[in-house]
Amino acid sequence: MPCDSRADAPPGLLPAAPAAVFGAIADVRTIGGYFEVETAEAEAGWRPFTDLWTDPGVLEARIHDMAGRLGTAEHRVAASILFQGLAARLWSPSIGAVVAHDLLIDLAPGHLYWRPAPDPLPLRVTRLSGWDIRDPARIAEPVYRDIMTETLEPLAEAVRRIVKIAPGLLWGNAASALVGTVGAFTYRRPDLTAKAVRLGRELLDRDLLRGTGELTEPVPGRPFFVRRSCCLYYRLPGGGMCGDCALLPARRPRTRRPD
């Protein structure tokens, strides 16, 4: 029986069987911690992901906690790093399942939960559902919608209500997190590099991600991204600059994100 009964199936997708969704989640989690998603009911200690933008106190506490862990008094810097980490956390299982299994996991925020813990942030879905990809040429749109439109856009609005930070910086963070996901995935699954890079480029050419940077592959199997904004990491004590930073006069290809 399909695990999603919605009649308005996105073009090119069909409801997937629960066993296929579970199998994709189980396989992708072996890539690294950022790719892991638990599947169970929300027990005590788990919070709806939507709390991060519907309850200002929750997000403000997360930013304050991040500032303490980073050793900075600049909450806009902490907010930037927090947003990028959350973006990476969301992109990873979605991109992994799409590329490795031609399956789009349903990570809609209405049944996505998180639990306060050291990075990577634990995620749990309470409704096991997803979509089989029948038309790979049309997958970028529903992936973008699931991660950007439904989750990162409201999260970015909430961040900007708390701290003064440019929207372009946050979209640059989302793009950098996306490419970091592609790099981490291809490091562990090099045979799928071309497919992962192609999806990354298609996503970077959509709406708010368009113009945030350029994804190239100067060395086969080693995706390389140069963003057009700065995440402010250099403002942390001993922070330095990231490998994809636009401020660097010479940049090294970034091959993976540590998990």
C-alpha positions in Angstrom: 0.0 0.0 0.0 1.4 3.4 -0.8 2.6 5.4 2.2 1.1 8.7 1.0 -2.5 9.0 -0.2 -2.3 12.5 -1.6 -4.0 12.7 -5.0 -1.9 15.7 -6.2 1.3 13.7 -6.8 4.0 16.0 -8.1 4.8 15.5 -11.8 7.2 12.7 -12.4 6.6 11.1 -8.9 4.6 8.2 -7.6 3.9 7.3 -4.0 6.5 4.9 -2.7 6.0 1.7 -0.7 7.0 2.1 3.0 9.6 -0.6 2.7 11.3 1.3 -0.1 11.3 4.5 1.9 12.7 2.7 5.0 15.4 1.0 2.9 16.5 4.3 1.4 16.7 5.9 4.8 18.6 3.0 6.3 21.1 3.0 3.4 21.7 6.8 3.3 22.3 7.1 7.0 25.5 5.0 6.5 27.1 7.9 4.6 27.4 10.0 7.8 25.6 11.6 10.7 24.1 14.5 8.6 22.3 11.9 6.4 20.6 10.1 9.3 16.9 10.4 10.0 15.1 8.4 12.6 11.6 7.0 12.0 9.4 6.7 15.1 6.8 8.6 17.1 7.9 11.8 18.7 8.7 10.9 22.3 9.4 13.2 25.3 12.3 15.6 24.4 11.5 15.8 20.7 10.1 19.1 19.3 8.3 19.9 16.1 10.7 21.3 13.5 8.2 24.1 13.0 8.9 25.4 16.5 12.1 26.9 15.1 10.0 29.5 13.3 6.7 29.6 15.1 8.1 30.0 18.6 10.7 32.9 18.6 12.0 31.8 22.0 13.1 28.4 20.7 15.1 29.8 17.8 16.6 32.6 19.9 17.7 30.0 22.5 19.4 27.9 19.7 21.2 31.0 18.4 22.3 31.9 21.9 23.5 28.4 22.5 25.4 28.4 19.2 27.1 31.7 20.1 28.3 30.1 23.4 29.6 27.1 21.6 31.4 29.2 19.0 32.8 31.6 21.6 31.3 34.7 20.0 29.2 37.6 21.2 28.0 38.3 17.7 24.7 36.7 17.5 24.4 37.3 13.7 27.5 35.2 13.2 26.0 32.4 15.4 22.7 32.7 13.5 24.5 32.3 10.2 26.4 29.2 11.3 23.3 27.7 12.8 21.3 28.3 9.7 23.9 26.7 7.5 24.2 23.7 9.7 20.4 23.2 9.7 20.4 23.6 5.9 23.0 20.9 5.6 21.0 18.7 8.0 18.0 18.9 5.8 19.7 18.7 2.4 21.7 15.6 3.3 19.0 12.8 3.7 17.0 14.3 0.9 19.8 14.5 -1.7 21.2 11.1 -0.6 17.9 9.3 -1.1 17.2 11.0 -4.4 20.6 10.3 -5.9 21.2 6.8 -4.4 17.7 5.4 -4.7 15.6 7.6 -7.0 13.3 8.3 -4.1 12.3 11.5 -2.5 11.8 11.2 1.3 8.9 13.2 2.6 10.5 15.6 5.0 7.6 18.0 5.3 8.0 20.1 8.5 4.5 19.0 9.7 5.8 15.6 10.7 9.5 16.4 11.2 10.9 16.6 14.7 14.3 17.5 16.3 15.9 17.0 19.6 18.5 19.3 21.3 21.9 17.7 21.1 25.4 18.3 19.7 25.7 18.5 16.0 24.5 16.9 13.8 21.1 17.7 15.1 19.0 14.6 15.6 16.0 14.4 13.2 13.0 12.2 13.3 10.0 11.7 10.9 6.8 10.5 12.4 5.2 9.6 9.1 7.2 7.3 6.9 6.4 8.4 3.3 8.1 9.3 0.1 7.9 9.3 -3.7 9.4 7.1 -6.4 11.1 9.2 -9.0 9.7 8.3 -12.5 11.1 11.4 -14.3 14.6 12.4 -13.0 14.5 15.4 -15.2 11.8 16.9 -13.1 13.0 16.1 -9.6 14.8 19.4 -8.8 11.5 21.3 -8.4 10.0 19.0 -5.7 13.3 18.8 -3.9 13.7 22.5 -3.9 10.1 22.9 -2.6 10.5 20.4 0.2 13.8 21.9 1.6 13.8 25.5 0.5 10.2 26.6 0.2 8.6 24.6 3.0 11.4 24.8 5.6 14.4 27.0 4.9 12.4 30.0 3.7 10.3 30.3 6.9 13.3 29.5 9.0 15.3 32.3 7.3 12.4 34.8 7.9 12.4 33.8 11.6 16.2 34.3 11.8 16.0 37.7 10.3 13.3 38.7 12.9 15.8 38.0 15.6 19.1 39.3 14.2 20.0 41.7 11.5 21.4 39.6 8.6 21.2 39.9 4.9 18.9 37.4 3.1 21.5 36.9 0.4 23.9 35.6 3.0 21.4 33.0 4.2 20.7 31.8 0.7 24.5 31.6 0.2 24.6 29.4 3.3 21.8 27.2 1.9 23.7 26.9 -1.3 27.0 26.1 0.5 25.3 23.5 2.6 23.8 21.9 -0.6 27.2 21.7 -2.2 28.7 20.4 1.0 26.1 17.7 1.0 27.0 16.8 -2.6 30.7 16.7 -1.7 30.1 14.5 1.4 27.9 12.2 -0.6 30.3 11.8 -3.6 33.2 11.2 -1.2 31.4 8.0 0.0 29.6 7.1 -3.2 32.0 8.2 -6.0 30.2 6.1 -8.6 27.2 8.5 -8.3 29.3 11.7 -8.6 27.9 12.8 -12.0 24.3 12.3 -10.9 24.8 14.2 -7.6 26.6 17.1 -9.2 23.9 17.3 -11.9 21.2 17.6 -9.3 23.2 20.1 -7.3 23.6 22.3 -10.4 19.9 22.1 -11.2 19.0 23.2 -7.6 21.5 26.0 -7.7 19.7 27.3 -10.8 16.4 27.7 -9.1 14.8 30.7 -7.5 16.5 31.9 -4.4 19.6 29.7 -5.0 20.2 31.2 -8.4 23.3 33.4 -8.4 24.6 32.3 -5.0 27.7 30.7 -6.5 29.1 28.3 -9.1 29.5 24.5 -8.9 32.2 23.1 -11.0 34.2 19.9 -11.2 37.8 20.9 -12.0 39.0 17.4 -11.1 36.8 14.4 -12.0 34.9 13.3 -8.9 35.7 16.4 -6.9 32.9 19.0 -6.9 34.1 22.6 -6.3 32.0 25.5 -5.3 32.7 29.2 -5.0 30.0 31.2 -3.3 29.3 34.9 -3.8 28.6 35.8 -0.2 30.3 35.1 3.1 28.9 33.1 6.0 30.9 35.3 8.6 32.8 32.3 9.9 36.0 34.4 9.7 34.7 36.6 12.5 34.9 33.8 15.0 38.0 33.5 17.3 40.5 31.6 15.1 37.8 31.1 12.5 39.6 31.7 9.3 37.9 31.4 5.9 36.0 28.5 4.4 37.1 26.6 1.3 34.3 28.1 -0.8 34.6 31.7 0.5 34.4 34.5 -2.1 36.9 36.5 0.0 39.8 34.1 -0.6 42.2 35.2 -3.3 43.0 31.5 -4.0 40.6 28.7 -3.2 41.1 25.0 -2.7 38.4 22.6 -4.0 36.3 21.3 -1.1 35.8 17.6 -1.5 33.6 16.8 1.6 31.9 18.1 4.7 33.0 16.3 7.9 30.1 14.3 9.3 
